[in-house]
Amino acid sequence: MNTKFIKNFVSAKTIVNSIIAVLCFGTFSYAQSIGDIVFVSRNMTTGGSQHYQQMTLLPGVGPYARFAVVGGKLIVRQSNGNLLTLVDSTINFNGTRLIDVSDPTVSWDGTKIVFAGIEHRDSCWRIYEINSDGTNFRQITFTDRTISLSQFGAAAVKFTKYHDIDPCYLPDGRICFASTRSPSLSFYGTPTTNLYVINSDGTYLHRITTERNGAEQPSIDPQTGKIIFSRWWLNIDLPSNQTWNGITRDPNLALSQDKGDMWTAATINPDGTRMGLYAGYPFSRIGMHNYKPVASKERLFGVFFPATSMSTTSGSPGIRWFNKGASDQTYIAGVNMDNMQSYNGFPEEWGIMNPPFATDPYILPDDRVLFSAANQVEFQDYGIYVIEQDGSNMQSVFNIPGMMDLNASLLQARPVPPIIPDVFTEIIDELPPTIEPSSYFKNGAVRFDCENIFFNGPVDFPIPDAPQITRNARIKLFLNFQRTDPDGKDTAILYLNEPVQYSGGFWIPEIPGDVPAFDQVVDEDGNIIGSPNGHYTQLMGLNYGRSGTGTQCVGCHVGHSLIKVPNNSYSAQFFNISTSATVEQSSFKVINDSTQFPGSKVKDRKARNEDPTVNWIANGSNNEWVKLKWDIPIDVEKFVLYNIIPNASAGTNIQVTDCDVFMFYNGQQVGHIPSIGPLSTEGTEIELDSLVKVDEVKVVVNNFTGQIMGQSVAGLAEVETIAKISFYEIVSVKNISEIAEGYSLSQNYPNPFNPKTNFEFSIPKSGHVNLSVYDLLGREVSVVVNQSMIPGTYKIEFDGSRFASGIYFYRLTVSDQGSAPIFNSTKRMVLIK
């Protein structure tokens, strides 16, 4: 490359840029205090919404505008106010001229800038790099994909072009970016974006995600070194109890119209492993929406778009932050989801709101936020500003009039986050499977485990409740990857339908790796299980796992991946089971039809909250009680009772000084805990000496001092019941005798078999039982049982219809809870098809 030419050009440009700087407005002292800033200045154009073409298009945003070409420059705003243009259409880099640029990111040492650029309108976006002084321009990615598109039929024409966008530097100097290189369409027919990683010298290009809808806008968590990015969480297959397979695309047959349809903030290792939700507010879809996510040490900053799919509009953004994990939003600037108003009376679903608008947050070393803002719908003249994280003290830094100044960041060195070495280095095949089942495992397998689908988050943890406990539940898994549909609407494939263990867990050794999938939990009649919050146990998006890895979680509801998984399977059986109870009460306070305080409030997982509506408030003061009942017996380990939090302004200062807890099973009292003593607002734990089997619990408030809302009435904030589901016979696991003289594993029968056979075993005392099937190579191919069981002799039917003919082994392992195995036995069987 002609470095001398570039240096001379930059020198000549400096005089012109200094003149341009005079035309820019802003607070010069702020620019000085911030330092040099790199940004893109892009032309304004119309077409920002399908519904209102006069709206200005915000380029680089979501499916609607991510590849928009409007013309732009890569510029450095120096602390002295001068503007230094590094890239624009007038600069010839040895035959390469870029007419538009986007998404610059500065290297950790501050010496280089990686960005996306495009040479002409009918070409594709590619990744480029340039030194911060304008030298050493070079192209990183090229039009060099070599795959056959024949398997896609009529859809193949959609995959001939592909774009590379949104680059960022990994802590080790490699580059992560989003691309449509992997042939797939979203459910809305737009190209699917995935994350890729490439060495800085352009070698070892490989994909690390396998999305059905989209993954883009990567950045780096400064604390962990993991990648944070936006995932398009969308599933057009809705839950239904009126179809043969439990899903539908007909709204009239669906249990819910909720298809997700928002971009969430996710995190993943640079080798594509350990993906999970990063932050958001799981109680609402718009509360989960986070585009262009960036993190500080403790917070996640994201851009909110009212039209959360961003498939019909690019406009009306706002900036907010969340604590890492589950939390409510804190608004900073732009459109606020809590009080946004539609522009010009347009329907709210159009996503066109009244300004101000704000986008592209960047966290400064002093914790202020550098961002872009505009104040009109039809003429969005974005400038660069700074603001405090609480939304105060907004100051202009600069603005080039008539241009959209976007993607600003500091041009200086930053602390390098931890480097996470790649564990999995095998390159994923760019082509998805075909309709042939033999191709599903082309990239290998993933283990799919959930320790307890009924597991709840802690009290006051802002995620919905887990599904209600259910007898004989089953887990169904559907695959949905790109095949031949030119609109991306290929039908979902029901891949498996397996029993869930009585205690709520399932362990599936192998499902196809790097294949988008979603799951659903049904009861013994095939009906989809619901939760107390009105949600259904079906994934409203699609997940995937890197081949050779596995998933391990608890819960099966929105935000469940944020719950910490217990250390072992036995511990995971115990959880707050109150949410599955029906509740009666001696009395409850009623103010009006919309303000009531029934006993059911003690199971809402909300306690430390000054809002009185989260509490049970009685109508009297003497021996008031709440009663929790379960359809399925439970084994109680402990209770946690919460006092109502004081609120002087509301006249609430109650202190419960004594309670009784009564336990019942089949109408008979089986336990009594008298005189618990004073309750804490942080929860008073009541440990039982041993597990007690119950189906009903009554909590009586004996004594209290103080008042609730100015009245001397009893009340409780919350009753946690920490318990596990008591053993019952699963449909496919029959207890044929409660007597067992010793440990034994019988030969399966019939043997050979096709496709079903029976296992029979005996255990003389309670223990944790694992019965698994292995192939000739010793690979575990099925977990038949993995749960605690009482003494007895058991018969289990095994279905081998999804396995190939051959010799298999089945092994029974019994252990005391949390200890080494006390019995092992392995036997051989033959499957002949």
C-alpha positions in Angstrom: 0.0 0.0 0.0 1.2 3.6 -0.7 1.7 4.8 2.9 3.4 8.0 1.7 0.3 8.9 -0.4 -2.0 8.4 2.7 0.2 10.5 4.9 0.3 13.4 2.3 -3.4 13.2 1.8 -4.1 13.4 5.5 -1.8 16.4 5.9 -3.6 18.2 3.0 -7.0 17.3 4.5 -6.1 18.8 7.9 -6.5 22.4 6.7 -9.9 21.7 5.2 -11.0 19.8 8.3 -10.0 22.7 10.5 -12.3 24.9 8.5 -15.1 22.3 8.9 -14.5 22.2 12.6 -15.5 25.9 12.9 -18.9 25.0 11.5 -19.4 22.3 14.2 -21.0 23.3 17.5 -20.4 21.9 20.9 -18.8 22.6 24.3 -15.1 22.8 23.5 -14.1 22.2 27.1 -15.9 18.9 27.0 -14.2 17.9 23.9 -10.8 18.7 25.5 -11.6 16.8 28.7 -12.8 13.8 26.8 -9.8 13.5 24.3 -9.7 12.4 20.7 -12.9 10.7 19.5 -13.4 8.5 16.4 -16.8 8.4 14.8 -18.6 8.0 11.5 -20.5 10.9 9.9 -23.2 9.6 7.6 -25.6 11.2 5.2 -29.2 11.7 6.0 -31.9 10.0 3.9 -35.6 9.2 4.2 -37.2 5.8 4.4 -36.8 5.2 8.1 -40.0 3.3 8.4 -42.1 1.1 6.1 -45.1 3.0 7.5 -43.8 6.6 7.2 -41.2 7.1 4.5 -40.5 10.7 5.5 -38.8 9.5 8.7 -35.0 9.7 8.6 -33.3 6.3 8.1 -30.9 5.4 11.0 -28.4 3.2 9.2 -26.8 0.1 10.8 -29.8 -0.9 12.9 -31.5 -4.3 12.9 -33.0 -6.2 10.0 -34.5 -3.1 8.5 -31.4 -1.0 8.1 -28.3 -3.0 9.1 -26.9 -3.0 5.5 -28.2 0.5 4.4 -25.8 2.4 2.2 -26.2 6.2 2.7 -22.6 7.5 2.3 -20.3 8.4 5.1 -16.8 9.1 6.5 -14.6 7.8 9.2 -13.4 10.8 11.2 -11.3 11.6 14.2 -12.4 14.6 16.3 -9.2 15.8 18.0 -9.3 17.3 21.5 -8.3 20.7 20.0 -11.5 20.7 17.9 -9.9 19.7 14.5 -11.5 17.0 12.4 -9.3 14.5 10.7 -10.9 12.4 8.0 -9.4 8.9 7.8 -11.8 7.3 5.2 -14.2 8.7 2.7 -15.1 8.2 -0.9 -12.4 10.6 -2.2 -9.5 8.6 -0.7 -8.0 6.0 -2.9 -6.4 3.2 -1.0 -4.4 1.5 -3.8 -7.6 1.1 -5.9 -10.1 0.7 -3.0 -12.5 3.6 -2.3 -15.2 3.2 0.4 -18.4 5.1 -0.2 -19.8 4.3 3.3 -18.4 3.2 6.7 -19.9 2.1 10.0 -19.3 0.7 13.4 -15.6 1.7 14.2 -14.0 0.1 17.2 -10.6 1.1 18.6 -7.9 -1.5 19.5 -7.1 -2.0 23.1 -3.8 -0.2 22.7 -5.4 2.8 20.9 -3.3 2.5 17.7 -5.8 0.9 15.3 -9.4 1.1 14.2 -11.5 -1.7 12.8 -14.7 -0.9 11.0 -17.1 -2.0 8.3 -17.0 -0.4 4.8 -18.5 -0.8 1.4 -17.1 0.1 -2.0 -20.2 0.7 -4.1 -24.0 0.3 -3.6 -24.4 -3.1 -5.2 -21.4 -4.6 -3.5 -21.3 -6.0 0.1 -20.1 -4.7 3.4 -16.6 -6.0 4.5 -14.3 -5.5 7.5 -11.3 -3.1 7.2 -8.6 -1.9 9.6 -6.6 1.4 9.6 -4.1 2.9 12.0 -5.4 5.8 14.1 -3.2 8.2 12.1 -4.7 7.2 8.8 -1.9 4.8 7.7 -1.8 1.1 6.9 -5.3 0.8 5.6 -6.1 -2.9 4.8 -9.0 -5.2 4.1 -9.7 -8.0 6.7 -12.6 -10.0 5.1 -13.2 -10.7 1.5 -15.8 -12.2 -0.9 -14.2 -15.6 -0.6 -16.9 -18.1 0.6 -16.8 -21.4 -1.3 -19.9 -23.5 -0.6 -22.6 -25.0 -2.7 -26.1 -23.6 -2.3 -27.9 -26.4 -4.1 -29.5 -27.9 -1.0 -31.6 -24.7 -0.6 -33.7 -25.0 -3.7 -35.8 -21.9 -4.4 -34.2 -20.2 -1.4 -30.6 -20.4 -2.8 -30.9 -17.1 -4.6 -31.2 -15.4 -1.2 -27.7 -16.5 -0.2 -25.6 -15.4 -3.1 -24.6 -12.2 -1.4 -23.4 -11.8 2.2 -22.3 -9.0 4.4 -19.8 -8.5 7.2 -20.6 -5.8 9.8 -20.2 -4.7 13.5 -16.6 -5.6 14.1 -14.9 -5.4 17.6 -11.5 -6.4 19.0 -11.3 -9.4 21.3 -8.9 -9.0 24.2 -6.3 -11.2 22.4 -6.3 -9.0 19.3 -8.5 -11.1 17.1 -11.6 -9.6 15.6 -15.2 -10.6 16.2 -17.9 -9.4 13.7 -21.4 -10.2 12.5 -22.0 -11.7 9.1 -24.6 -13.3 6.9 -22.1 -15.8 5.4 -23.9 -18.8 6.8 -26.9 -19.4 4.6 -30.1 -18.9 6.6 -33.1 -16.6 6.7 -34.9 -15.3 9.8 -38.5 -16.2 10.3 -39.3 -12.8 8.7 -37.3 -13.7 5.6 -34.3 -11.4 6.3 -30.7 -12.7 6.1 -29.7 -14.3 9.4 -26.7 -12.7 11.1 -24.2 -14.8 13.1 -21.0 -14.0 14.9 -17.6 -14.8 13.4 -14.0 -14.6 14.7 -11.0 -14.0 12.5 -7.3 -13.4 13.2 -6.1 -9.8 12.7 -4.1 -10.9 9.7 -7.2 -12.3 8.0 -6.6 -16.0 8.8 -8.7 -18.6 10.6 -12.1 -17.2 9.8 -14.8 -19.2 11.6 -18.3 -18.9 12.9 -19.1 -19.2 16.6 -22.9 -18.9 16.7 -25.7 -20.8 14.9 -28.7 -18.5 15.1 -32.0 -18.9 13.2 -32.8 -15.2 13.3 -29.8 -13.1 14.2 -26.7 -12.3 16.3 -25.0 -8.9 15.9 -23.5 -5.9 17.5 -20.8 -7.7 19.6 -18.8 -5.9 22.3 -16.6 -7.1 25.1 -17.4 -7.4 28.8 -14.5 -5.6 30.5 -14.7 -7.8 33.6 -14.7 -11.2 32.0 -13.5 -10.9 28.4 -16.6 -12.6 27.2 -18.5 -11.3 24.1 -21.7 -9.5 24.7 -24.1 -9.3 21.7 -27.7 -8.9 20.6 -29.8 -12.0 19.8 -33.0 -11.8 17.8 -35.3 -13.8 20.1 -38.2 -14.9 17.8 -40.3 -18.1 17.3 -43.3 -18.1 14.9 -44.3 -21.6 16.1 -46.8 -20.8 18.9 -47.9 -23.2 21.6 -51.2 -25.0 21.0 -53.3 -27.8 22.6 -55.3 -28.2 19.4 -52.7 -29.6 17.1 -51.0 -33.0 16.9 -47.5 -31.8 17.7 -48.4 -28.9 20.1 -47.4 -26.0 17.9 -49.2 -23.8 15.4 -48.8 -20.7 13.2 -52.5 -20.1 13.3 -53.3 -17.4 15.9 -56.8 -18.9 16.4 -55.3 -22.2 17.5 -52.6 -20.7 19.7 -52.6 -20.6 23.5 -50.6 -17.3 23.3 -49.7 -14.8 20.7 -46.3 -14.2 22.3 -43.6 -15.0 19.8 -40.8 -13.1 21.6 -39.7 -10.9 18.8 -37.1 -8.7 20.5 -33.3 -8.4 20.6 -31.8 -9.6 23.9 -28.4 -9.0 25.4 -26.5 -12.3 25.4 -23.0 -13.4 26.3 -20.8 -16.0 24.9 -17.1 -17.2 25.0 -15.0 -16.4 22.0 -15.0 -20.1 21.0 -18.8 -20.2 20.9 -19.3 -21.9 24.3 -21.2 -21.0 27.5 -23.8 -18.8 25.9 -26.4 -17.2 28.2 -28.6 -14.2 28.9 -26.6 -11.2 30.1 -29.1 -8.7 31.4 -32.7 -7.4 31.1 -36.1 -7.3 32.8 -37.7 -10.7 32.2 -41.2 -9.6 33.2 -41.8 -7.8 29.8 -40.6 -8.3 26.3 -39.7 -4.6 25.9 -37.9 -4.9 29.2 -35.7 -7.6 27.7 -35.0 -5.7 24.5 -31.3 -4.6 24.3 -29.7 -3.6 21.1 -26.0 -2.4 20.7 -25.2 -3.7 24.2 -22.0 -2.4 26.0 -21.0 -3.1 29.5 -19.2 -1.3 32.3 -17.9 -3.1 35.4 -21.4 -3.6 36.9 -23.9 -2.5 34.3 -25.2 -3.3 30.8 -26.1 -0.3 28.6 -28.3 -0.9 25.6 -30.4 0.8 23.0 -34.2 0.4 23.2 -36.3 0.5 20.1 -40.1 0.5 20.6 -40.6 -1.7 17.5 -38.4 -4.4 19.2 -37.9 -6.6 16.1 -36.5 -3.6 14.2 -37.8 -5.2 11.0 -40.0 -2.4 9.8 -38.3 0.7 11.1 -34.9 1.9 12.2 -35.9 4.8 14.4 -37.0 6.1 17.8 -34.1 4.8 19.9 -33.4 5.4 23.6 -30.6 4.5 25.9 -30.9 2.8 29.3 -28.9 0.6 31.6 -29.6 -2.6 33.7 -27.6 -4.2 36.4 -26.0 -7.4 35.2 -28.5 -10.3 35.5 -32.2 -9.6 36.0 -33.2 -6.0 36.9 -35.5 -3.2 35.9 -34.3 -0.5 33.5 -32.8 2.9 34.4 -33.5 5.4 31.7 -30.7 7.7 30.5 -31.7 9.5 27.3 -33.9 9.3 24.2 -37.2 7.4 24.0 -38.3 5.9 27.4 -40.4 2.7 27.3 -42.2 3.9 30.5 -43.7 7.1 29.0 -43.1 7.1 25.2 -45.7 8.7 23.0 -46.5 7.9 19.4 -45.6 10.5 16.8 -48.4 12.2 14.9 -51.0 9.8 16.3 -49.4 6.8 14.5 -50.2 3.3 15.9 -47.8 2.4 18.7 -46.9 -0.9 17.0 -45.3 1.1 14.2 -42.6 2.1 16.6 -42.4 5.8 15.5 -42.3 7.9 18.7 -41.9 11.5 19.6 -38.2 12.6 20.0 -35.7 13.0 21.6 -33.7 10.0 20.2 -30.5 8.6 21.5 -28.2 5.7 20.4 -24.7 4.3 20.4 -23.7 4.5 24.1 -20.0 4.4 24.9 -18.8 4.4 28.6 -16.1 7.0 29.3 -13.4 6.4 31.9 -15.2 8.8 34.3 -18.4 6.8 33.9 -20.2 9.4 31.8 -21.9 8.1 28.7 -20.8 9.3 25.2 -23.6 8.9 22.7 -25.4 10.2 19.6 -28.7 12.2 19.9 -31.3 13.8 17.6 -34.4 15.8 18.2 -36.6 15.4 15.0 -38.4 12.6 13.2 -38.0 13.9 9.6 -34.5 15.5 10.0 -32.5 13.4 12.4 -29.3 15.5 12.6 -27.5 13.3 15.1 -24.7 15.0 17.1 -22.3 13.7 19.8 -23.1 14.3 23.5 -22.1 13.3 27.0 -24.5 12.6 29.9 -24.4 11.2 33.4 -25.7 7.7 33.9 -28.7 9.1 35.8 -29.7 11.1 32.7 -28.5 14.5 34.1 -26.1 17.1 32.8 -26.4 16.4 29.1 -23.8 18.4 27.2 -23.1 18.7 23.5 -19.6 17.7 22.4 -19.9 18.4 18.6 -22.2 18.1 15.6 -21.5 18.4 11.9 -24.7 20.1 10.7 -26.8 18.1 8.2 -25.0 14.8 9.0 -25.6 11.9 11.3 -22.6 11.6 13.6 -22.7 8.1 15.0 -20.7 5.3 16.7 -18.4 7.6 18.7 -15.7 6.1 20.9 -12.5 7.4 22.5 -9.3 7.0 20.4 -7.0 6.0 23.3 -5.7 2.9 25.0 -8.0 1.0 27.4 -7.4 -1.7 30.0 -7.3 -5.1 28.3 -10.0 -7.5 29.7 -9.2 -11.1 30.6 -8.3 -13.3 27.7 -10.4 -16.5 27.4 -8.5 -19.2 25.5 -10.4 -21.2 23.0 -11.2 -24.7 24.2 -13.2 -25.8 21.1 -11.4 -25.0 17.9 -13.2 -27.2 15.4 -14.7 -25.1 12.6 -18.5 -25.4 12.2 -19.8 -26.4 8.7 -21.3 -23.3 7.1 -24.1 -25.4 5.7 -27.0 -26.4 7.9 -28.4 -30.0 7.9 -30.9 -31.1 5.2 -34.3 -32.6 5.7 -32.5 -36.0 6.0 -32.3 -37.1 9.7 -28.9 -38.6 9.0 -27.5 -35.0 8.5 -28.7 -33.6 11.8 -25.5 -34.6 13.6 -23.2 -33.4 10.9 -21.5 -31.0 13.4 -21.7 -33.5 16.3 -23.8 -33.5 19.4 -24.7 -31.5 22.5 -25.8 -32.8 25.9 -29.2 -31.3 27.0 -29.8 -31.3 30.8 -32.2 -29.5 33.1 -31.9 -30.4 36.7 -35.4 -29.3 37.6 -37.9 -27.6 35.3 -40.0 -26.5 38.2 -37.1 -24.6 40.0 -37.9 -21.0 41.0 -35.7 -18.0 41.3 -35.1 -16.5 44.7 -37.7 -14.2 46.4 -37.6 -10.7 44.8 -35.5 -11.9 41.9 -37.2 -10.2 39.0 -38.1 -13.1 36.8 -41.5 -14.8 36.4 -42.4 -18.0 38.3 -41.4 -21.4 37.1 -44.0 -23.9 35.7 -46.4 -25.4 38.3 -45.4 -28.9 39.5 -47.0 -31.5 37.3 -47.3 -35.3 37.3 -45.7 -37.2 34.4 -44.5 -34.2 32.5 -42.7 -34.7 29.2 -40.0 -32.6 27.4 -40.4 -32.1 23.6 -37.6 -30.8 21.4 -38.2 -29.2 18.0 -35.5 -28.4 15.4 -35.9 -25.6 13.0 -33.1 -24.7 10.6 -33.0 -23.3 7.1 -34.0 -25.7 4.4 -35.7 -24.6 1.2 -38.3 -22.1 2.1 -37.5 -18.7 0.4 -39.1 -16.8 3.3 -37.4 -18.6 6.1 -40.6 -20.3 7.3 -39.5 -23.9 7.2 -41.6 -26.2 9.4 -40.4 -27.2 12.8 -39.3 -30.9 13.2 -40.4 -32.7 16.4 -37.1 -34.4 17.3 -37.8 -36.0 20.7 -40.6 -36.5 23.3 -39.1 -37.8 26.5 -40.4 -38.2 30.1 -39.4 -35.8 32.8 -38.4 -37.4 36.1 -40.8 -37.1 38.9 -38.5 -34.6 40.7 -38.5 -32.3 37.6 -35.2 -33.2 35.9 -34.3 -34.6 32.5 -30.9 -35.6 31.1 -30.6 -36.1 27.4 -27.1 -37.3 26.3 -27.3 -36.2 22.7 -29.2 -33.7 20.6 -27.8 -32.3 17.3 -25.1 -29.8 17.8 -25.1 -26.3 16.2 -28.7 -26.7 15.1 -31.4 -24.1 16.2 -34.0 -25.8 18.5 -36.7 -25.0 21.0 -38.3 -27.0 23.7 -41.8 -27.4 25.2 -43.0 -29.1 28.4 -46.4 -30.9 28.4 -48.4 -32.9 31.0 -49.4 -36.5 30.7 -52.3 -35.6 28.4 -50.0 -33.7 26.1 -51.2 -30.3 27.1 -48.7 -27.5 27.5 -47.9 -26.7 31.1 -48.5 -23.1 32.3 -47.1 -21.0 35.1 -48.8 -18.8 37.7 -47.8 -15.7 35.7 -49.8 -16.9 32.6 -46.7 -18.0 30.6 -46.5 -21.3 28.8 -43.5 -23.7 28.9 -42.3 -23.2 25.4 -39.2 -21.4 24.3 -40.1 -18.2 22.6 -36.9 -18.2 20.6 -34.4 -20.8 19.4 -31.3 -22.0 21.2 -28.3 -24.1 20.1 -25.2 -25.5 21.6 -21.6 -25.9 20.4 -20.9 -29.5 19.5 -19.1 -31.3 22.2 -20.5 -29.1 25.0 -23.7 -29.3 27.0 -26.4 -27.2 28.7 -27.2 -27.3 32.4 -30.0 -25.2 33.8 -32.9 -25.1 36.3 -36.4 -23.8 35.5 -38.2 -23.6 32.2 -39.4 -20.0 32.0 -38.4 -16.5 31.0 -35.1 -15.6 32.6 -34.4 -19.1 34.0 -30.8 -19.1 32.6 -30.0 -16.3 35.2 -30.7 -18.7 38.1 -27.7 -20.2 39.7 -27.6 -24.0 39.2 -27.2 -26.0 42.4 -24.0 -28.0 42.9 -25.6 -31.4 42.3 -28.8 -33.1 41.1 -30.0 -33.9 44.6 -29.8 -30.3 45.8 -31.6 -29.2 42.6 -34.6 -31.2 43.6 -35.3 -28.7 46.5 -36.8 -25.3 45.6 -39.5 -22.8 46.6 -42.6 -24.8 45.8 -45.1 -22.3 47.2 -45.8 -20.9 43.7 -47.5 -24.2 42.8 -49.9 -24.1 45.7 -53.5 -22.9 45.9 -54.0 -20.6 48.8 -56.8 -20.0 51.2 -57.0 -17.4 54.0 -59.0 -16.6 57.1 -59.7 -13.2 55.7 -58.2 -10.5 53.5 -58.4 -6.8 53.1 -60.3 -5.3 50.1 -60.1 -1.6 49.3 -61.8 -1.8 45.8 -62.0 -4.2 42.9 -58.5 -3.4 41.8 -56.8 -3.2 45.2 -57.0 -6.3 47.2 -54.6 -8.2 49.5 -55.5 -11.9 49.3 -53.6 -14.8 50.8 -52.2 -15.7 47.4 -49.8 -12.8 47.8 -47.6 -15.0 50.1 -46.6 -17.1 47.1 -45.8 -14.3 44.6 -42.0 -14.3 45.4 -42.2 -10.6 46.3 -41.3 -9.6 49.8 -38.9 -6.7 50.3 -41.1 -4.2 48.6 -42.8 -1.1 50.0 -45.7 -1.6 47.6 -48.4 -3.1 49.9 -50.0 -5.0 47.1 -47.3 -7.7 47.3 -48.5 -8.7 50.8 -51.3 -10.7 52.4 -53.1 -8.3 54.6 -55.9 -9.8 56.8 -59.1 -8.1 57.8 -58.7 -8.9 61.4 -56.0 -9.3 64.1 -56.8 -12.5 66.0 -55.5 -15.9 64.8 -55.5 -15.0 61.2 -54.0 -17.6 58.9 -53.1 -18.6 55.4 -53.2 -22.2 54.1 -51.2 -23.6 51.1 -52.3 -26.8 49.3 -50.6 -28.9 46.7 -52.2 -31.5 44.3 -48.9 -33.5 44.4 -47.4 -34.4 47.8 -44.1 -32.6 48.7 -41.2 -33.4 51.1 -40.5 -30.2 53.1 -37.0 -29.3 54.2 -37.7 -25.8 55.6 -39.9 -22.8 55.6 -38.9 -19.1 55.2 -41.4 -16.5 56.5 -41.1 -12.8 55.7 -42.3 -9.9 57.8 -43.9 -7.0 55.8 -41.3 -4.3 55.2 -41.9 -1.1 57.2 -43.2 2.0 55.3 -43.6 5.0 57.6 -45.3 7.1 54.9 -48.0 4.5 54.4 -48.5 3.9 58.1 -47.0 0.4 58.1 -44.7 -0.8 60.9 -46.1 -4.3 61.7 -43.8 -6.7 63.5 -45.0 -10.3 63.6 -43.7 -11.7 66.9 -45.0 -15.2 66.8 -46.4 -17.7 64.3 -47.4 -21.4 64.3 -46.9 -23.7 61.3 -49.1 -26.8 60.9 -48.4 -29.5 58.4 -50.9 -32.0 57.0 -51.0 -35.0 54.7 -54.2 -36.7 53.4 -56.2 -34.6 56.0 -54.1 -35.7 59.0 -51.7 -33.4 60.9 -48.2 -34.7 60.5 -46.2 -31.8 62.0 -46.5 -28.7 64.1 -43.9 -25.9 64.6 -45.1 -23.8 67.6 -43.9 -20.3 68.6 -41.5 -19.4 65.8 -40.7 -16.0 67.3 -40.2 -12.6 65.6 -40.1 -12.6 61.8 -37.5 -10.7 59.8 -38.1 -8.7 56.6 -35.1 -10.7 55.2 -36.9 -13.9 55.9 -36.9 -16.2 59.0 -35.8 -19.7 58.2 -37.4 -22.6 60.0 -35.4 -25.8 59.4 -37.1 -29.2 59.9 -35.2 -32.0 61.6 -36.0 -34.3 58.7 -38.1 -34.2 55.5 -41.8 -34.2 56.2 -44.3 -35.4 53.5 -47.2 -32.9 53.2 -49.9 -31.7 50.8 -51.1 -28.8 53.0 -49.5 -26.2 55.3 -51.2 -23.7 57.5 -49.4 -20.6 58.9 -51.1 -18.9 61.8 -50.2 -15.4 62.9 -50.5 -15.6 66.7 -49.1 -12.2 67.8 -47.9 -8.9 66.3 -47.3 -5.3 67.1 -47.7 -2.2 65.0 -50.0 -1.6 62.1 -50.5 -2.1 58.3 -51.6 1.1 56.5 -52.7 2.6 59.8 -54.8 -0.4 60.9 -54.1 -3.1 63.5 -54.4 -6.1 61.2 -52.3 -9.2 60.7 -50.3 -9.9 57.5 -47.3 -11.6 55.9 -45.1 -10.7 53.0 -44.1 -14.1 51.8 -44.1 -17.8 52.7 -41.4 -19.9 51.0 -41.7 -23.6 51.2 -38.4 -25.2 50.4 -39.2 -28.8 49.4 -38.9 -31.4 46.7 -41.7 -33.3 44.9 -42.4 -36.5 46.8 -41.8 -39.7 44.9 -44.6 -40.9 42.7 -44.7 -43.5 39.9 -43.8 -42.0 36.5 -45.9 -43.4 33.6 -42.9 -45.4 32.3 -41.4 -46.3 35.7 -43.5 -48.8 37.6 -42.9 -49.7 41.3 -43.9 -53.4 41.0 -43.0 -54.2 44.6 -42.1 -52.1 47.7 -39.9 -55.0 49.0 -36.4 -55.6 47.8 -34.0 -58.1 49.4 -30.9 -56.6 47.8 -29.5 -54.6 44.9 -30.0 -56.2 41.6 -30.3 -55.5 37.8 -32.1 -58.0 35.7 -31.5 -58.9 32.0 -33.7 -56.8 29.8 -36.6 -58.5 28.1 -37.2 -59.1 25.3 -33.6 -59.3 24.1 -32.9 -58.9 21.2 -35.6 -56.2 20.9 -37.2 -53.9 18.3 -37.8 -51.1 19.3 -38.9 -51.5 22.9 -37.6 -53.5 25.8 -38.0 -53.5 29.6 -35.5 -53.0 32.4 -36.1 -54.3 35.9 -34.0 -53.5 39.0 -34.3 -53.6 42.8 -32.9 -51.3 45.6 -33.3 -52.3 49.3 -33.1 -48.7 50.6 -33.6 -45.1 49.3 -30.9 -43.7 47.2 -30.0 -41.9 44.0 -30.5 -44.1 41.0 -28.9 -43.7 37.6 -29.7 -46.1 34.8 -28.0 -45.2 31.5 -27.5 -46.8 28.1 -24.1 -46.9 26.3 -23.0 -47.8 22.8 -20.1 -50.1 21.9 -17.6 -47.2 22.1 -18.7 -46.5 25.7 -20.6 -43.3 24.8 -23.6 -42.5 26.8 -26.6 -42.4 24.5 -29.6 -42.3 26.8 -30.3 -41.5 30.5 -33.3 -43.6 31.4 -33.4 -42.7 35.2 -31.5 -40.2 37.2 -33.3 -39.4 40.4 -33.8 -40.3 44.0 -36.0 -43.4 44.6 -37.5 -45.2 47.5 -36.9 -49.0 48.3 -38.6 -51.4 45.9 -38.5 -53.3 42.6 -39.0 -51.2 39.4 -39.9 -52.0 35.8 -39.1 -49.4 33.1 -39.9 -49.5 29.4 -37.1 -48.3 27.1 -37.7 -47.1 23.6 -34.8 -47.6 21.2 -36.6 -46.3 18.0 -34.2 -43.4 17.5 -31.1 -45.6 17.8 -29.3 -47.7 15.1 -29.3 -51.5 15.3 -26.4 -52.9 17.3 -25.0 -53.9 20.6 -25.6 -51.7 23.6 -24.9 -51.8 27.3 -27.1 -50.5 30.2 -25.6 -49.7 33.6 -27.3 -49.3 37.0 -25.5 -47.1 39.5 -27.0 -46.5 43.0 -25.5 -44.1 45.6 -26.4 -42.5 48.9 -27.3 -38.9 48.4 -24.2 -36.9 47.5 -21.8 -39.9 48.1 -19.9 -42.5 46.1 -21.7 -45.3 44.4 -22.7 -48.2 46.6 -23.9 -50.5 43.7 -22.9 -50.9 40.1 -24.1 -53.4 37.5 -23.8 -53.5 33.7 -25.6 -55.8 31.2 -25.5 -56.2 27.4 -28.5 -56.0 25.0 -29.1 -56.1 21.3 -31.3 -53.9 19.2 -32.3 -55.4 15.8 -34.3 -53.4 13.3 
